[in-house]
Amino acid sequence: MAESYEEWMHEVRNAFDSLNMPMADWQVIGTFDYRSEYDAGVKPADAAMKANRYWWHEWNKSLKQDCRQTKDCWLPRGHQGQCQPVAEE
């Protein structure tokens, strides 16, 4: 685990760099609570993945294209396969 929150956030940003959209662009969609993830000991790559699911869920809701099968599914309406929750237990 990273030694400080700042180092941890640097690793989260690096994980987002592997996606097609910079972290700052995703933050505009909705604020994700990174501090609680860090405090819970979540690995940076796992926090980035959780944030990504959270933002897709928010984005789909804003477009009124959110999944209607389950309340917490981050996939868009009409997706194939099983629903996937925003936060995995």
C-alpha positions, 0 to 999 in steps of 0.5 A: 500500500502507498505510504501516504494518501497523496502517493495513493492518489497518484497510483489511482490517477495512473490507473485512470491513465490506462482508461480512455478518459482522464480522471479529472473528466470523470470527476465532473460527472460526480464526486467519488469519495476517494478518502474513504477508499484510502482509509479503508485500505482499498488498493489504488487500482481497485479504487479506480475501478470502483470509481469507474463503475460509480461514474458509469452509473451516474452517467447512465442515470443522467441520460435516463439510460440506467439499468431498470433490472436492479437499482445498483447496476452500473451497466446501461439499460438493455445490457446483456448478461447479469447486472453488475453492482456499482460497489462489490461486497 
